[in-house]
Amino acid sequence: MRIKIPKSWQLTANDVTDESVYRQRRTLLKNMGFLGAGALMSTPAHSLDWFSKSAKKTFITEPLTYLPQSDKQQILTPESKVISHNNFYEFGASKSDPVNNAQSFQTNPWQLTISGQVENKIILDYDDLTRLFALEERIYRLRCVEAWSMVIPWVGFQLSTLLAKAKPLSSAKYVAFETLEDPEQMPGQASRRLGGGINYPYVEGLRIDEAENPLTLMAVGLYGKTLPPQNGAPIRLVVPWKYGFKSIKSIVGITLLDKQPPTTWNQLAANEYGFYANVNPGVDHPRWSQASERRITTGGLLARNRIDTQMFNGYGEQVAHLYKGMDLRANY
């Protein structure tokens, strides 16, 4: 008899996203007319054959959960709080600014380009991203940490899938990301006061081995729905073992490079925000301790619901090997 032993970060069926949430997504897709969608049409700059109708048969059709077994508070954060309590400085520095200022944000037309040191340049437009949501059957339930932490059911696919189709050259060592720059739609970009003094566009980066880790996601939805604008529509990065500012939103460019790219918060305050930004309770932010975090669950946003911060946000089994031999105090 074959016995299947689950990974430490995979939970049982009792822990997955509530079925009603998942079914909302299926209803939404039916209403949008995308259920049963076939192969995407290709243009010379597209390489989307891996989302063909035949490939869809190999997709996982049940929600997945990727939470550390050691996490004692595996409570799904209410959707109302996830979509109303955000850091998205393009729409303002207050946590409530994004939901208030982003509702007229237009994501169609859209273009996401994967370029740089690759064999195949890839360009995805709005229709491609919408079809990716329709074809993607995975829901990832992940812990995410900023100054607070949430447990969010992301709908997405592994970034490694996209990079593999672009065929990185052997010289590619890093992956750089860029957010849309559109001051007319994004008041934080038009005003340094509202936008936290950031020089836009917002940029981020990962080492290529971090980008290819199975936990590194390109999210196109949450709670079974397409991403709201305040959460990074139409497509964003999710890197659950790093602090939230690494998970760049509303991405228009992915570039593979041979050198470490600049990142926005490191440029703004290098003594506070390093390139790696791994969740590490042993390295304090210069202005506060990172030994504990405020978990947002069903209580008020200001509730004193603090828990101990876990190294790599609890995903050490999956990612600690990426940093073997590194001084994580110097490489913060």
Protein Blocks (a to p, Z undefined) as FASTA:
>chain_A
ZZddddfklccfklmccfklmmmmmmmmmmnopgopacddddfkbccklmgfklmmmpcf
bdcddddfklmblcccdfklmmmmccdfknojbfklmmmmmmmpcfbdcddddehjdfbd
cdddfklmmmmmmmpmcdcddddddfbccddddddddfklmmmmnopafklmbdcddddd
dfklmmmlmpmklnoopacdddddddfklmmpmklccdfbeehiacdfknopabdcddfk
bcfklmcghifbdcddfbdcddfklmmmmmlmcfklpacfkbccfkbcfkbccddffbcf
kbccdcdddehhhpmmmmmmmmgoiafklmZZ
